[in-house]
Every structure is written in C-alpha cells, then in structure tokens.
Amino acid sequence: MVRDDILKVLVTEEQIEKRCAELAAQIEEDYNKEGEVPIVVGLLKGSVPFMAELIKYFNFECEIDFMKVSSYKGTKSSGAVRIDWDMECPAKDRSILLVEDIVDTGRTLVEVKKMLENKGAKVKIVTLLNKPKRREFRIDADYIGFEVPNEFVVGYGLDYNQKYRNMPFVGVLKPEIYK
C-alpha cells in the first residue's frame, strides 16, 4: 500500500482545504482590485489537485488553461526546462495566474514566467508548497500555501516517478523508496 511508503504527513487534507479557501479569497480580492480577468494556468501534472481545490472557491470570472513543462527525472532536476505543451489562450496583454504544486529550485518557474512575460503577459504565481532551502534561482510566489522543509515530499499532485500524486495529503517519502 502506497501510504506505507510515507515517513510522516506534513500537511493534512483538511489543512490544504482551509488554506485553499484563504488563498482564493486573497487572489480574488487582488484581481478584483486590479479589474483583471485572469487566465488560471495549471502546470501539469502536479498542480491538478491543488488547482481543482483552489478554483472551487473562486467567485470571480476567470479562464482556465494548462501547460506541461518538465525538468525533473526521479528526484533530480535535469537542468533544462522543456515546454511539452503550451497553453491555448493567447497570453498577450493578459493576466496569468500560474498554479504550481511546489517551488523548489525555482528553475521551472523562472523559465515559464519569463516566457509568458516575453509574450506580453502579466504573471502572478500561486504555489501549494514552497521549499526555500532548495532555491537555486531567484523567484518568489505571490501566494504560498505552505512552507516545507528540505525533504522529499509527495502527495496532493507531487510524485516520485509518477506515483503518490493521488494521496489527499502531503507527506515525506521514506528515503529507502527513492535511494
């Protein structure tokens, strides 16, 4: 059973639900002040559970789109960010809210944000998890769910070799699983 592979739970399902409602209220307030209708862009695959939970609390107009970008294989960054699937909505002169599962090294978000800004978009970032101790590239999310320690986390969209994404919480994977 996959739950047996978890060393400890860091963030429970209830904590995630509560924090998503709080984040949604702040995001909605900010976009309403700006008079913007954002394109909410989930970065596949990890952001899907978080994005689904977050947007169900939105009471404002928005569009939804996705991008698939990759830079990881197993537990290590490959060092290169690849756009496998770009969003369908035009980005020029639009506000985009990038939805990410975790800000780790920062490599992926730096590249995606730069690409969207080069297309003429105004970009904000919301992330479920922030892991500042692993940051290699200067990038800050505008909205953060939870700060996590420098441990290998899975669940709620985060994976190890495409497994564990479906767990309703964020937990630390036992080291013997990935070493």
Secondary structure, 3 states (H helix, E strand, C coil): CHHHHEEEEEECHHHHHHHHHHHHHHHHHHHHHHCCCCEEEEEECCCHHHHHHHHCCCCCCCEEEEEEEEEEECCEEEEEEEEEECCCCCCCCCEEEEEEEEECCCHHHHHHHHHHHHCCCEEEEEEEEECHHHCCCCCCCCEEEEECCCCCEEECCECECCECCCCCCEEEECHHHHC
